[in-house]
């Protein structure tokens, strides 16, 4: 069964449902052709807030059979010829189904008599993927990190006890309303940390609202430049570098538990910069890690769509209910009227 709660308040007469091929490098296992001797589709209105594994129990309107017949899908190899993929998984209805928009849509698919293209044995325990395009409804989205410094991605200054340049990271993550940790839902999380500084010594992790790729010369430091604006510091956190790789972190600039900040759309796109400095473990000279900048991302939107997959009606369902945020249960559907 497929449950779609995205069309409430949008009345429509549906004559066809279609799915499009995923833009995926299909292989023999992930795109093997298959056919079924009998496929049926029944439609009814339902409430996605109260679902059952039995279609009849979900129906809040009289179920209507809209499709019945044999079905065959071809073997796919490599990527589709177009991006996005073509709408080729089409189910034309034998009768128009009237959806009034007051509740949600429940679609009951029943596939029987399946045969694989290469006549491979296909039992109810075997899963042969056949990917269709879906919504990227992640529960979390991270801002892209861009690195700067004398060593580029390889790092900044090299400590006397290391052979690798100092690294610095700045993570900003947006958590959506369906994240599995309740306290993270609809929150941002911001933290920074560094590697390859001076083992057991203090490291200053600095976050700033402003910086530059070109950087400025820092007094007595020739191995790297300061890429932060010294007048626009957000926070400076000092901690000892410990463990493998002289790691120091996590440092949460917000000073809130786990660095969590309530979502505010006004923050989206705000740029932040980070860099760390320490004293060389052998000479005591000031050293600078590479710098990094990122932007606060948007928080993923919850999609009210989910699926329940049952290999056989007498077997236990294999996935349970949603709404799921995994794209496997949120296919892109084209309803035609």
Secondary structure, DSSP 8 states (H G I E B T S, - for coil): -EEE-S-TT--EEEEEEEE-B-S--B-TTTS--EEEEEEEEEEEEE-TTS--SSHHHH-SS--EEEEEEEEEE----BS-SSSS----EEEEEEEEEEE-SSSEEEEEEEEEEEEETT-----TT------B-B----SEEE---EEESTTGGG-S-B-TT-SSB-EEEEEEEEE-TT-SSGGGTTEEEEEEEEESS-BTSEEEEEEES-EEEEEE--TT--S--EEE-TT-EEEEEEEEBBTTTTBEEEE-TT-SGGGEEE--GGGTT-EEEEEEEEE-TTT--EEE--EEEEE---------EEE---SSTTS--SS------SGGG-B--EEE-
